[in-house]
Amino acid sequence: MTSATSTVPIGPAHPRGFWAGVKPQHMVSALVTLFLVLGQWRFQIIKSYPLTGIEFIDDYAVLIVSLSTAMGFEALLSRWLRGEWPSVLSAYIAGNSVVILLKPQGGLWPYFLASAIAITSKYVLMYRGRHLWNPTNFAISFMLLAAPTSITILGHEWGNELWTVGLIWSIGLVVVKRAKLLHITFTYLVSFCLLALLRCAITGSHPLTELAPVTGPMYQMLMFFMLTDPRTTVSSRSGRIRVVILIALMECALRLANDFHMAWAAPFNTAPAIFALALVGPIALALDLRRKASA
């Protein structure tokens, strides 16, 4: 969920107390920061580059490049195209998400390019005043397709420690509940599990093999950030549920096609869940916006 500038209903007009005054977008930024901190602390997911001889800069050059690019592009594009200085909270979420998910073979350029593409897509790939792709989803999908031999996505580097997964899921569920989008995360989780059992029946694989990916970072980022991005979801609750089911079905189809070595599905093998959202989400949103305009 990388578009943090949209307004999400957060309760009564005059909230009381600290908790009632905390906006979902602030909680999202805190959750993505938690992802990054836990990932670095436990699994060293941020790659170090010996560039300057200054230990802190070399250790966190990836993060510095990604965040400064995302925030800089957000500020400049908003000022240039809209005549206003924006909040950079959305860019902060996108920049962190790129660092967490993107794993190139070497060099800082993929982080710069992915962050620039993520923010630029918000201002270019629009329909009826809304950007169609979740920015991080579009950038990661583009990078994986454009440079499949040198770009990968975070997977095996992130362990499956129960307390780490439990902590992220607990806080993630609180965040999406606060944003009143828990039905999206829950629908995708149930759909994924049911379709995993279907894949087991078709391929003969072990159920745990099919179910295990849902505890990994790619699916956590998908369910807590990308699917629930309020700027790229359709307008109705029932519509959002239907779209999420379609995304889960598309992901299942991509995985099965790769299980049976179908050539057309090979480019999507690295991140079928990410690509499923990139294929289904924008079409659903465009149709929803068109329907609302003609109503």
Summary of the structure (lengths in Angstrom):
residues: 295
radius of gyration: 18.8
end to end distance: 28.1
largest distance: 60.9
contacts: 951
relative contact order: 0.13
helix: 69%
strand: 3%
